[in-house]
Amino acid sequence: MKALREQISSCTACENDLEFGVRPVFQFSRQSKIIIAGQAPGAKVHKSGIPFDDASGDRLREWMGVERKTFYDERNIAIVPMAFCYPGKGKSGDLPPPKICAETWRNSVLQELKQVRLTLVIGQYAQAWHIETKPTLTETVKAWRTYSEGILPMPHPSPRNNIWLSKNPWFEAEFVPELRKRVKLALE
């Protein structure tokens, strides 16, 4: 595990494609009970080096019903995005995570996480890797009950998704209480 973490931390596979350089951001341990499978770190996280150290993280922790201390304890929560480095800015948000990162590291990391009870699959890129998706992200998230107990597809908690949240009030009314219940059970 230590060697794997060191290899990821020193990875430069994407450096020629990343405007802001490489800075892999992740957290996991063999004891992790929950995986947060997200997209890629954003600009603020790239600067701090702390996963979900931004408004998205605040909302995600609120949805999950966990404090920062619990969230950042790698024995509780593994944060394993589809790409470990910030991909840069696109026209309407961040660029997609470079595929080479997941192709290089994802299976090796997931094989080490044998204590996982719940996987939160955030956004379309992570969903495409982890589950059979529906035609749209909304349909995939809306079908959350059809996936196994150990998988929950979610929209990204970014403030950019405020419009999506206002158009889909069922998410906070139905999904979030179930999310909190499953998180609590996974951490027990």
PyMOL commands that place a pseudoatom at each C-alpha (Angstrom):
pseudoatom trace, name=CA, resn=MET, resi=1, chain=A, elem=C, hetatm=0, pos=[0.000, 0.000, 0.000]
pseudoatom trace, name=CA, resn=LYS, resi=2, chain=A, elem=C, hetatm=0, pos=[2.791, 2.417, 0.897]
pseudoatom trace, name=CA, resn=ALA, resi=3, chain=A, elem=C, hetatm=0, pos=[4.566, 1.719, -2.393]
pseudoatom trace, name=CA, resn=LEU, resi=4, chain=A, elem=C, hetatm=0, pos=[1.360, 2.239, -4.373]
pseudoatom trace, name=CA, resn=ARG, resi=5, chain=A, elem=C, hetatm=0, pos=[0.695, 5.573, -2.673]
pseudoatom trace, name=CA, resn=GLU, resi=6, chain=A, elem=C, hetatm=0, pos=[4.282, 6.693, -3.352]
pseudoatom trace, name=CA, resn=GLN, resi=7, chain=A, elem=C, hetatm=0, pos=[4.015, 5.668, -7.018]
pseudoatom trace, name=CA, resn=ILE, resi=8, chain=A, elem=C, hetatm=0, pos=[0.783, 7.634, -7.441]
pseudoatom trace, name=CA, resn=SER, resi=9, chain=A, elem=C, hetatm=0, pos=[2.249, 10.661, -5.651]
pseudoatom trace, name=CA, resn=SER, resi=10, chain=A, elem=C, hetatm=0, pos=[5.210, 10.717, -8.023]
pseudoatom trace, name=CA, resn=CYS, resi=11, chain=A, elem=C, hetatm=0, pos=[3.233, 9.963, -11.209]
pseudoatom trace, name=CA, resn=THR, resi=12, chain=A, elem=C, hetatm=0, pos=[3.951, 12.279, -14.150]
pseudoatom trace, name=CA, resn=ALA, resi=13, chain=A, elem=C, hetatm=0, pos=[2.010, 10.447, -16.892]
pseudoatom trace, name=CA, resn=CYS, resi=14, chain=A, elem=C, hetatm=0, pos=[-0.123, 13.513, -17.680]
pseudoatom trace, name=CA, resn=GLU, resi=15, chain=A, elem=C, hetatm=0, pos=[2.335, 16.316, -16.969]
pseudoatom trace, name=CA, resn=ASN, resi=16, chain=A, elem=C, hetatm=0, pos=[2.598, 17.433, -20.600]
pseudoatom trace, name=CA, resn=ASP, resi=17, chain=A, elem=C, hetatm=0, pos=[-1.205, 17.760, -20.786]
pseudoatom trace, name=CA, resn=LEU, resi=18, chain=A, elem=C, hetatm=0, pos=[-1.796, 19.606, -17.513]
pseudoatom trace, name=CA, resn=GLU, resi=19, chain=A, elem=C, hetatm=0, pos=[-1.575, 23.391, -17.640]
pseudoatom trace, name=CA, resn=PHE, resi=20, chain=A, elem=C, hetatm=0, pos=[-1.081, 23.663, -13.869]
pseudoatom trace, name=CA, resn=GLY, resi=21, chain=A, elem=C, hetatm=0, pos=[1.242, 20.674, -13.496]
pseudoatom trace, name=CA, resn=VAL, resi=22, chain=A, elem=C, hetatm=0, pos=[0.919, 17.414, -11.636]
pseudoatom trace, name=CA, resn=ARG, resi=23, chain=A, elem=C, hetatm=0, pos=[-0.203, 17.271, -8.026]
pseudoatom trace, name=CA, resn=PRO, resi=24, chain=A, elem=C, hetatm=0, pos=[-1.972, 13.991, -7.298]
pseudoatom trace, name=CA, resn=VAL, resi=25, chain=A, elem=C, hetatm=0, pos=[-4.659, 14.412, -4.635]
pseudoatom trace, name=CA, resn=PHE, resi=26, chain=A, elem=C, hetatm=0, pos=[-6.231, 11.340, -3.020]
pseudoatom trace, name=CA, resn=GLN, resi=27, chain=A, elem=C, hetatm=0, pos=[-6.687, 9.520, 0.270]
pseudoatom trace, name=CA, resn=PHE, resi=28, chain=A, elem=C, hetatm=0, pos=[-7.172, 5.847, 1.021]
pseudoatom trace, name=CA, resn=SER, resi=29, chain=A, elem=C, hetatm=0, pos=[-6.092, 3.072, 3.337]
pseudoatom trace, name=CA, resn=ARG, resi=30, chain=A, elem=C, hetatm=0, pos=[-6.718, -0.644, 3.644]
pseudoatom trace, name=CA, resn=GLN, resi=31, chain=A, elem=C, hetatm=0, pos=[-9.266, 0.150, 6.374]
pseudoatom trace, name=CA, resn=SER, resi=32, chain=A, elem=C, hetatm=0, pos=[-11.369, 2.562, 4.263]
pseudoatom trace, name=CA, resn=LYS, resi=33, chain=A, elem=C, hetatm=0, pos=[-15.076, 1.750, 4.563]
pseudoatom trace, name=CA, resn=ILE, resi=34, chain=A, elem=C, hetatm=0, pos=[-16.434, 4.208, 1.998]
pseudoatom trace, name=CA, resn=ILE, resi=35, chain=A, elem=C, hetatm=0, pos=[-15.052, 5.134, -1.412]
pseudoatom trace, name=CA, resn=ILE, resi=36, chain=A, elem=C, hetatm=0, pos=[-15.811, 8.500, -2.917]
pseudoatom trace, name=CA, resn=ALA, resi=37, chain=A, elem=C, hetatm=0, pos=[-15.286, 7.915, -6.621]
pseudoatom trace, name=CA, resn=GLY, resi=38, chain=A, elem=C, hetatm=0, pos=[-15.335, 11.403, -8.101]
pseudoatom trace, name=CA, resn=GLN, resi=39, chain=A, elem=C, hetatm=0, pos=[-14.138, 13.194, -11.204]
pseudoatom trace, name=CA, resn=ALA, resi=40, chain=A, elem=C, hetatm=0, pos=[-10.844, 15.007, -10.559]
pseudoatom trace, name=CA, resn=PRO, resi=41, chain=A, elem=C, hetatm=0, pos=[-9.609, 17.671, -8.150]
pseudoatom trace, name=CA, resn=GLY, resi=42, chain=A, elem=C, hetatm=0, pos=[-10.610, 21.257, -8.873]
pseudoatom trace, name=CA, resn=ALA, resi=43, chain=A, elem=C, hetatm=0, pos=[-8.378, 24.327, -8.869]
pseudoatom trace, name=CA, resn=LYS, resi=44, chain=A, elem=C, hetatm=0, pos=[-8.760, 25.028, -5.127]
pseudoatom trace, name=CA, resn=VAL, resi=45, chain=A, elem=C, hetatm=0, pos=[-7.986, 21.422, -4.246]
pseudoatom trace, name=CA, resn=HIS, resi=46, chain=A, elem=C, hetatm=0, pos=[-4.971, 21.506, -6.579]
pseudoatom trace, name=CA, resn=LYS, resi=47, chain=A, elem=C, hetatm=0, pos=[-3.627, 24.456, -4.568]
pseudoatom trace, name=CA, resn=SER, resi=48, chain=A, elem=C, hetatm=0, pos=[-4.326, 23.002, -1.114]
pseudoatom trace, name=CA, resn=GLY, resi=49, chain=A, elem=C, hetatm=0, pos=[-3.555, 19.351, -1.881]
pseudoatom trace, name=CA, resn=ILE, resi=50, chain=A, elem=C, hetatm=0, pos=[-6.543, 18.337, 0.284]
pseudoatom trace, name=CA, resn=PRO, resi=51, chain=A, elem=C, hetatm=0, pos=[-9.382, 16.444, -1.450]
pseudoatom trace, name=CA, resn=PHE, resi=52, chain=A, elem=C, hetatm=0, pos=[-12.764, 18.203, -1.461]
pseudoatom trace, name=CA, resn=ASP, resi=53, chain=A, elem=C, hetatm=0, pos=[-11.269, 21.206, 0.328]
pseudoatom trace, name=CA, resn=ASP, resi=54, chain=A, elem=C, hetatm=0, pos=[-13.780, 23.547, -1.293]
pseudoatom trace, name=CA, resn=ALA, resi=55, chain=A, elem=C, hetatm=0, pos=[-17.504, 24.366, -1.502]
pseudoatom trace, name=CA, resn=SER, resi=56, chain=A, elem=C, hetatm=0, pos=[-18.147, 21.007, -3.188]
pseudoatom trace, name=CA, resn=GLY, resi=57, chain=A, elem=C, hetatm=0, pos=[-16.612, 19.253, -0.196]
pseudoatom trace, name=CA, resn=ASP, resi=58, chain=A, elem=C, hetatm=0, pos=[-18.709, 21.282, 2.233]
pseudoatom trace, name=CA, resn=ARG, resi=59, chain=A, elem=C, hetatm=0, pos=[-21.877, 20.236, 0.422]
pseudoatom trace, name=CA, resn=LEU, resi=60, chain=A, elem=C, hetatm=0, pos=[-20.749, 16.614, 0.087]
pseudoatom trace, name=CA, resn=ARG, resi=61, chain=A, elem=C, hetatm=0, pos=[-20.028, 16.359, 3.821]
pseudoatom trace, name=CA, resn=GLU, resi=62, chain=A, elem=C, hetatm=0, pos=[-23.435, 17.914, 4.516]
pseudoatom trace, name=CA, resn=TRP, resi=63, chain=A, elem=C, hetatm=0, pos=[-25.161, 15.411, 2.215]
pseudoatom trace, name=CA, resn=MET, resi=64, chain=A, elem=C, hetatm=0, pos=[-23.277, 12.547, 3.874]
pseudoatom trace, name=CA, resn=GLY, resi=65, chain=A, elem=C, hetatm=0, pos=[-23.932, 13.847, 7.385]
pseudoatom trace, name=CA, resn=VAL, resi=66, chain=A, elem=C, hetatm=0, pos=[-20.275, 13.637, 8.440]
pseudoatom trace, name=CA, resn=GLU, resi=67, chain=A, elem=C, hetatm=0, pos=[-17.862, 16.045, 10.082]
pseudoatom trace, name=CA, resn=ARG, resi=68, chain=A, elem=C, hetatm=0, pos=[-14.501, 17.000, 8.537]
pseudoatom trace, name=CA, resn=LYS, resi=69, chain=A, elem=C, hetatm=0, pos=[-12.658, 14.835, 11.076]
pseudoatom trace, name=CA, resn=THR, resi=70, chain=A, elem=C, hetatm=0, pos=[-14.554, 11.711, 9.970]
pseudoatom trace, name=CA, resn=PHE, resi=71, chain=A, elem=C, hetatm=0, pos=[-14.342, 12.666, 6.292]
pseudoatom trace, name=CA, resn=TYR, resi=72, chain=A, elem=C, hetatm=0, pos=[-10.576, 13.146, 6.318]
pseudoatom trace, name=CA, resn=ASP, resi=73, chain=A, elem=C, hetatm=0, pos=[-9.827, 9.978, 8.280]
pseudoatom trace, name=CA, resn=GLU, resi=74, chain=A, elem=C, hetatm=0, pos=[-8.639, 7.635, 5.533]
pseudoatom trace, name=CA, resn=ARG, resi=75, chain=A, elem=C, hetatm=0, pos=[-9.617, 4.655, 7.685]
pseudoatom trace, name=CA, resn=ASN, resi=76, chain=A, elem=C, hetatm=0, pos=[-13.196, 5.810, 7.151]
pseudoatom trace, name=CA, resn=ILE, resi=77, chain=A, elem=C, hetatm=0, pos=[-13.237, 7.319, 3.689]
pseudoatom trace, name=CA, resn=ALA, resi=78, chain=A, elem=C, hetatm=0, pos=[-11.166, 6.724, 0.578]
pseudoatom trace, name=CA, resn=ILE, resi=79, chain=A, elem=C, hetatm=0, pos=[-11.207, 9.556, -1.932]
pseudoatom trace, name=CA, resn=VAL, resi=80, chain=A, elem=C, hetatm=0, pos=[-10.238, 8.098, -5.274]
pseudoatom trace, name=CA, resn=PRO, resi=81, chain=A, elem=C, hetatm=0, pos=[-11.149, 10.355, -8.216]
pseudoatom trace, name=CA, resn=MET, resi=82, chain=A, elem=C, hetatm=0, pos=[-11.004, 9.241, -11.838]
pseudoatom trace, name=CA, resn=ALA, resi=83, chain=A, elem=C, hetatm=0, pos=[-7.934, 11.460, -12.201]
pseudoatom trace, name=CA, resn=PHE, resi=84, chain=A, elem=C, hetatm=0, pos=[-5.703, 12.469, -9.315]
pseudoatom trace, name=CA, resn=CYS, resi=85, chain=A, elem=C, hetatm=0, pos=[-4.580, 15.819, -10.778]
pseudoatom trace, name=CA, resn=TYR, resi=86, chain=A, elem=C, hetatm=0, pos=[-6.497, 18.960, -11.732]
pseudoatom trace, name=CA, resn=PRO, resi=87, chain=A, elem=C, hetatm=0, pos=[-7.175, 18.703, -15.488]
pseudoatom trace, name=CA, resn=GLY, resi=88, chain=A, elem=C, hetatm=0, pos=[-7.587, 22.461, -16.018]
pseudoatom trace, name=CA, resn=LYS, resi=89, chain=A, elem=C, hetatm=0, pos=[-10.411, 24.767, -16.998]
pseudoatom trace, name=CA, resn=GLY, resi=90, chain=A, elem=C, hetatm=0, pos=[-12.731, 24.211, -19.957]
pseudoatom trace, name=CA, resn=LYS, resi=91, chain=A, elem=C, hetatm=0, pos=[-15.420, 26.402, -21.533]
pseudoatom trace, name=CA, resn=SER, resi=92, chain=A, elem=C, hetatm=0, pos=[-18.156, 25.491, -19.046]
pseudoatom trace, name=CA, resn=GLY, resi=93, chain=A, elem=C, hetatm=0, pos=[-16.258, 24.107, -16.066]
pseudoatom trace, name=CA, resn=ASP, resi=94, chain=A, elem=C, hetatm=0, pos=[-13.256, 21.915, -15.495]
pseudoatom trace, name=CA, resn=LEU, resi=95, chain=A, elem=C, hetatm=0, pos=[-11.914, 19.710, -18.259]
pseudoatom trace, name=CA, resn=PRO, resi=96, chain=A, elem=C, hetatm=0, pos=[-12.719, 15.978, -18.139]
pseudoatom trace, name=CA, resn=PRO, resi=97, chain=A, elem=C, hetatm=0, pos=[-10.368, 13.754, -16.158]
pseudoatom trace, name=CA, resn=PRO, resi=98, chain=A, elem=C, hetatm=0, pos=[-7.600, 12.363, -18.386]
pseudoatom trace, name=CA, resn=LYS, resi=99, chain=A, elem=C, hetatm=0, pos=[-8.371, 8.677, -19.065]
pseudoatom trace, name=CA, resn=ILE, resi=100, chain=A, elem=C, hetatm=0, pos=[-4.757, 7.604, -18.596]
pseudoatom trace, name=CA, resn=CYS, resi=101, chain=A, elem=C, hetatm=0, pos=[-4.975, 8.193, -14.847]
pseudoatom trace, name=CA, resn=ALA, resi=102, chain=A, elem=C, hetatm=0, pos=[-7.817, 5.718, -14.290]
pseudoatom trace, name=CA, resn=GLU, resi=103, chain=A, elem=C, hetatm=0, pos=[-6.302, 3.286, -16.779]
pseudoatom trace, name=CA, resn=THR, resi=104, chain=A, elem=C, hetatm=0, pos=[-2.988, 3.411, -14.928]
pseudoatom trace, name=CA, resn=TRP, resi=105, chain=A, elem=C, hetatm=0, pos=[-4.060, 3.428, -11.271]
pseudoatom trace, name=CA, resn=ARG, resi=106, chain=A, elem=C, hetatm=0, pos=[-7.735, 2.695, -10.641]
pseudoatom trace, name=CA, resn=ASN, resi=107, chain=A, elem=C, hetatm=0, pos=[-7.727, -1.109, -10.596]
pseudoatom trace, name=CA, resn=SER, resi=108, chain=A, elem=C, hetatm=0, pos=[-4.599, -1.248, -8.425]
pseudoatom trace, name=CA, resn=VAL, resi=109, chain=A, elem=C, hetatm=0, pos=[-6.136, 1.092, -5.849]
pseudoatom trace, name=CA, resn=LEU, resi=110, chain=A, elem=C, hetatm=0, pos=[-9.556, -0.576, -5.813]
pseudoatom trace, name=CA, resn=GLN, resi=111, chain=A, elem=C, hetatm=0, pos=[-7.983, -4.022, -5.329]
pseudoatom trace, name=CA, resn=GLU, resi=112, chain=A, elem=C, hetatm=0, pos=[-6.393, -2.783, -2.106]
pseudoatom trace, name=CA, resn=LEU, resi=113, chain=A, elem=C, hetatm=0, pos=[-9.673, -1.502, -0.645]
pseudoatom trace, name=CA, resn=LYS, resi=114, chain=A, elem=C, hetatm=0, pos=[-11.143, -4.725, 0.695]
pseudoatom trace, name=CA, resn=GLN, resi=115, chain=A, elem=C, hetatm=0, pos=[-13.081, -3.248, 3.665]
pseudoatom trace, name=CA, resn=VAL, resi=116, chain=A, elem=C, hetatm=0, pos=[-15.311, -1.000, 1.550]
pseudoatom trace, name=CA, resn=ARG, resi=117, chain=A, elem=C, hetatm=0, pos=[-19.019, -1.174, 2.333]
pseudoatom trace, name=CA, resn=LEU, resi=118, chain=A, elem=C, hetatm=0, pos=[-20.254, 1.775, 0.257]
pseudoatom trace, name=CA, resn=THR, resi=119, chain=A, elem=C, hetatm=0, pos=[-19.134, 3.467, -2.954]
pseudoatom trace, name=CA, resn=LEU, resi=120, chain=A, elem=C, hetatm=0, pos=[-20.399, 6.948, -3.782]
pseudoatom trace, name=CA, resn=VAL, resi=121, chain=A, elem=C, hetatm=0, pos=[-20.098, 7.362, -7.540]
pseudoatom trace, name=CA, resn=ILE, resi=122, chain=A, elem=C, hetatm=0, pos=[-20.055, 11.079, -8.287]
pseudoatom trace, name=CA, resn=GLY, resi=123, chain=A, elem=C, hetatm=0, pos=[-20.573, 12.417, -11.800]
pseudoatom trace, name=CA, resn=GLN, resi=124, chain=A, elem=C, hetatm=0, pos=[-20.758, 10.888, -15.233]
pseudoatom trace, name=CA, resn=TYR, resi=125, chain=A, elem=C, hetatm=0, pos=[-17.103, 9.879, -15.665]
pseudoatom trace, name=CA, resn=ALA, resi=126, chain=A, elem=C, hetatm=0, pos=[-16.995, 7.909, -12.427]
pseudoatom trace, name=CA, resn=GLN, resi=127, chain=A, elem=C, hetatm=0, pos=[-20.421, 6.454, -13.109]
pseudoatom trace, name=CA, resn=ALA, resi=128, chain=A, elem=C, hetatm=0, pos=[-19.334, 5.251, -16.551]
pseudoatom trace, name=CA, resn=TRP, resi=129, chain=A, elem=C, hetatm=0, pos=[-16.449, 3.366, -14.899]
pseudoatom trace, name=CA, resn=HIS, resi=130, chain=A, elem=C, hetatm=0, pos=[-18.311, 1.856, -11.936]
pseudoatom trace, name=CA, resn=ILE, resi=131, chain=A, elem=C, hetatm=0, pos=[-21.884, 1.142, -13.029]
pseudoatom trace, name=CA, resn=GLU, resi=132, chain=A, elem=C, hetatm=0, pos=[-24.175, 0.588, -15.960]
pseudoatom trace, name=CA, resn=THR, resi=133, chain=A, elem=C, hetatm=0, pos=[-25.479, 4.085, -16.561]
pseudoatom trace, name=CA, resn=LYS, resi=134, chain=A, elem=C, hetatm=0, pos=[-28.748, 5.378, -17.987]
pseudoatom trace, name=CA, resn=PRO, resi=135, chain=A, elem=C, hetatm=0, pos=[-28.843, 7.825, -20.945]
pseudoatom trace, name=CA, resn=THR, resi=136, chain=A, elem=C, hetatm=0, pos=[-28.391, 10.872, -18.679]
pseudoatom trace, name=CA, resn=LEU, resi=137, chain=A, elem=C, hetatm=0, pos=[-26.821, 11.601, -15.317]
pseudoatom trace, name=CA, resn=THR, resi=138, chain=A, elem=C, hetatm=0, pos=[-30.253, 12.588, -13.970]
pseudoatom trace, name=CA, resn=GLU, resi=139, chain=A, elem=C, hetatm=0, pos=[-31.739, 9.244, -15.022]
pseudoatom trace, name=CA, resn=THR, resi=140, chain=A, elem=C, hetatm=0, pos=[-28.778, 7.376, -13.516]
pseudoatom trace, name=CA, resn=VAL, resi=141, chain=A, elem=C, hetatm=0, pos=[-29.067, 9.173, -10.181]
pseudoatom trace, name=CA, resn=LYS, resi=142, chain=A, elem=C, hetatm=0, pos=[-32.867, 8.871, -10.204]
pseudoatom trace, name=CA, resn=ALA, resi=143, chain=A, elem=C, hetatm=0, pos=[-32.467, 5.082, -10.587]
pseudoatom trace, name=CA, resn=TRP, resi=144, chain=A, elem=C, hetatm=0, pos=[-30.322, 4.859, -7.420]
pseudoatom trace, name=CA, resn=ARG, resi=145, chain=A, elem=C, hetatm=0, pos=[-32.654, 2.251, -5.900]
pseudoatom trace, name=CA, resn=THR, resi=146, chain=A, elem=C, hetatm=0, pos=[-31.906, -0.179, -8.756]
pseudoatom trace, name=CA, resn=TYR, resi=147, chain=A, elem=C, hetatm=0, pos=[-28.188, -0.411, -7.956]
pseudoatom trace, name=CA, resn=SER, resi=148, chain=A, elem=C, hetatm=0, pos=[-26.743, -2.667, -5.273]
pseudoatom trace, name=CA, resn=GLU, resi=149, chain=A, elem=C, hetatm=0, pos=[-26.851, -1.542, -1.637]
pseudoatom trace, name=CA, resn=GLY, resi=150, chain=A, elem=C, hetatm=0, pos=[-23.126, -0.785, -1.829]
pseudoatom trace, name=CA, resn=ILE, resi=151, chain=A, elem=C, hetatm=0, pos=[-23.351, 1.705, -4.717]
pseudoatom trace, name=CA, resn=LEU, resi=152, chain=A, elem=C, hetatm=0, pos=[-24.943, 5.155, -4.836]
pseudoatom trace, name=CA, resn=PRO, resi=153, chain=A, elem=C, hetatm=0, pos=[-24.694, 7.252, -8.015]
pseudoatom trace, name=CA, resn=MET, resi=154, chain=A, elem=C, hetatm=0, pos=[-24.715, 10.985, -7.287]
pseudoatom trace, name=CA, resn=PRO, resi=155, chain=A, elem=C, hetatm=0, pos=[-24.486, 14.333, -9.047]
pseudoatom trace, name=CA, resn=HIS, resi=156, chain=A, elem=C, hetatm=0, pos=[-21.420, 16.407, -8.322]
pseudoatom trace, name=CA, resn=PRO, resi=157, chain=A, elem=C, hetatm=0, pos=[-21.902, 18.512, -5.182]
pseudoatom trace, name=CA, resn=SER, resi=158, chain=A, elem=C, hetatm=0, pos=[-20.483, 21.587, -6.921]
pseudoatom trace, name=CA, resn=PRO, resi=159, chain=A, elem=C, hetatm=0, pos=[-22.321, 24.905, -6.547]
pseudoatom trace, name=CA, resn=ARG, resi=160, chain=A, elem=C, hetatm=0, pos=[-22.501, 24.786, -10.362]
pseudoatom trace, name=CA, resn=ASN, resi=161, chain=A, elem=C, hetatm=0, pos=[-25.198, 22.141, -9.865]
pseudoatom trace, name=CA, resn=ASN, resi=162, chain=A, elem=C, hetatm=0, pos=[-27.566, 24.415, -7.927]
pseudoatom trace, name=CA, resn=ILE, resi=163, chain=A, elem=C, hetatm=0, pos=[-29.886, 24.593, -10.954]
pseudoatom trace, name=CA, resn=TRP, resi=164, chain=A, elem=C, hetatm=0, pos=[-29.908, 20.781, -11.237]
pseudoatom trace, name=CA, resn=LEU, resi=165, chain=A, elem=C, hetatm=0, pos=[-30.746, 20.519, -7.534]
pseudoatom trace, name=CA, resn=SER, resi=166, chain=A, elem=C, hetatm=0, pos=[-33.594, 23.020, -7.848]
pseudoatom trace, name=CA, resn=LYS, resi=167, chain=A, elem=C, hetatm=0, pos=[-35.029, 21.050, -10.805]
pseudoatom trace, name=CA, resn=ASN, resi=168, chain=A, elem=C, hetatm=0, pos=[-34.714, 17.743, -8.923]
pseudoatom trace, name=CA, resn=PRO, resi=169, chain=A, elem=C, hetatm=0, pos=[-36.072, 18.311, -5.396]
pseudoatom trace, name=CA, resn=TRP, resi=170, chain=A, elem=C, hetatm=0, pos=[-36.478, 14.530, -4.942]
pseudoatom trace, name=CA, resn=PHE, resi=171, chain=A, elem=C, hetatm=0, pos=[-32.699, 14.328, -4.585]
pseudoatom trace, name=CA, resn=GLU, resi=172, chain=A, elem=C, hetatm=0, pos=[-32.538, 16.175, -1.266]
pseudoatom trace, name=CA, resn=ALA, resi=173, chain=A, elem=C, hetatm=0, pos=[-35.949, 14.908, -0.106]
pseudoatom trace, name=CA, resn=GLU, resi=174, chain=A, elem=C, hetatm=0, pos=[-35.447, 11.187, -0.851]
pseudoatom trace, name=CA, resn=PHE, resi=175, chain=A, elem=C, hetatm=0, pos=[-31.844, 10.484, -1.756]
pseudoatom trace, name=CA, resn=VAL, resi=176, chain=A, elem=C, hetatm=0, pos=[-29.949, 12.479, 0.873]
pseudoatom trace, name=CA, resn=PRO, resi=177, chain=A, elem=C, hetatm=0, pos=[-31.698, 10.821, 3.866]
pseudoatom trace, name=CA, resn=GLU, resi=178, chain=A, elem=C, hetatm=0, pos=[-30.886, 7.393, 2.380]
pseudoatom trace, name=CA, resn=LEU, resi=179, chain=A, elem=C, hetatm=0, pos=[-27.305, 8.486, 1.731]
pseudoatom trace, name=CA, resn=ARG, resi=180, chain=A, elem=C, hetatm=0, pos=[-26.891, 9.542, 5.372]
pseudoatom trace, name=CA, resn=LYS, resi=181, chain=A, elem=C, hetatm=0, pos=[-28.356, 6.246, 6.552]
pseudoatom trace, name=CA, resn=ARG, resi=182, chain=A, elem=C, hetatm=0, pos=[-26.000, 4.191, 4.371]
pseudoatom trace, name=CA, resn=VAL, resi=183, chain=A, elem=C, hetatm=0, pos=[-22.967, 6.304, 5.356]
pseudoatom trace, name=CA, resn=LYS, resi=184, chain=A, elem=C, hetatm=0, pos=[-23.754, 5.833, 9.032]
pseudoatom trace, name=CA, resn=LEU, resi=185, chain=A, elem=C, hetatm=0, pos=[-24.122, 2.060, 8.592]
pseudoatom trace, name=CA, resn=ALA, resi=186, chain=A, elem=C, hetatm=0, pos=[-20.905, 1.814, 6.567]
pseudoatom trace, name=CA, resn=LEU, resi=187, chain=A, elem=C, hetatm=0, pos=[-18.936, 3.661, 9.240]
pseudoatom trace, name=CA, resn=GLU, resi=188, chain=A, elem=C, hetatm=0, pos=[-20.251, 1.556, 12.157]
for i in range(1, 188): cmd.bond("trace and resi %d" % i, "trace and resi %d" % (i + 1))
show_as sticks, trace
zoom trace
